[in-house]
């Protein structure tokens, strides 16, 4: 079965987690290319989407699903909310790669920043 992805709707968590990581990234990439939303580095963009969707699929034990819902409630569409969260993922991944003391983990600072993220802050970042 080929996984279909639409960031405005979000994937079925069971289908998402039943698909391997390469299939998840391929589904995101296919959506963006098919909708003429290809980015300069579309594979990296798709991988960040996949990380966010992986965190959402983790459910209530992880704050990402609640933050996504809150951002949508604050006026972002789901796709923009995924990008807002993805920007934090990217920032924290960069820090984790530069600082060996992190052990490669996004860490508690990521969760704190994620919990503090607002639609207004994301919109300011874009302007």
N, C-alpha and C positions, 0 to 999 in steps of 0.2 A: 504494500500500500504506500502510495506517495503522499506525504504530508502536505496539506495546503496551509498557507499562512496568509492572514490578513491582519495587520497590526491594529486596524480600527475595531476589529472584533476580538482578536486574540485566539490562540489555539485552544483546542480541547486539551486539558491537562493530561488526560490518560494517553491520548494519541501523541502528544508532544513528548512525554517521558518514555513512551514505547519506541520512539524513533531515536536512532543514534545521533550523536552530535553533528556529524557530517550531513546527515539528512535534514536536521533542523536548520543549519546554516544554508543549505541548498534551497530549502523552502523559502526562507527569508530573502535570499538573493533572487530567486525566481519572481517573487512578488515585486521587489523593487525594480528589476529590469523590465518585467511585464507592464508595470505602471509608469514606465519612463522616469523612474525615480532613482536611477543609478547614481551613485556617488563616486567621487574621485578614487576612493579605495573601497569599492563595493563589498569585497570579501570581509574586510575589517569591519565595515559598517554592519554587515549581516551577522558577523560573529558577536558584536556588542548587543545587537537585538536579541540574539539567541541567549546570551548570558542573562539579560533582563528577563526574558520569558522563562528561562530555567528557574530563576529566583521566584518569579510569580507562581510557577508550577509547584514550588515547595510548599505553598499554602500558608496557613496561619502561623506556622512555627517560624516564619521569616517575615520581616516587615514589608517586603517589596510589594506584595499584593495590596496591602492596606494603603501604602503610599501611592501606588498607581490609582487606586479608587479615589483617594483624596485629591490628587492632581486633576483627575477627570471632573470631580465635583467642583473644583476651583476654576473650571472653564477650558482646560486643555482637552483636545480630542485624545483618544487612546494612543495614537501613533506619536503625537507630540509628547505625551507623558512618558512613553517608552524612551524617546530621545532624551528627555530630561534626566531620567534615571540612568540611562546609558552614558550620559556625560559624566555623571559621578563615578560610574564603573570605570570609565576610561581614565579619569583623573587619579583614582585610587590605584588602578593597575599600574599606571606610570610611576607613582610613588613607590609601590611595592617592588617594582623592578629596579628602581634606583637605590633603594635602601635595603640592604641585606638583612637588617635586624627585623624586618617584617616577616621573614620566612616565606615571602611570596603571597601572604594573606592580605585581603582587603582590610580586615581587622575591625575593631570596635569603632574607630573613627569613621569608617564607611557607614556603618549602621547609624551613627549619630548624625552624619551629614544627610543620609537618606531620610531619616525621620524628620529632619529640619527642612527638607526641600519643599518649596512652594511653587505654585504656578507663576506667581509674581516674580520670584527670584529667577526662574527659568527664562521668563520673557525679558527681564533686564539683561540677562547674560547674552541674549540674542541681539540686543540693540546696541 
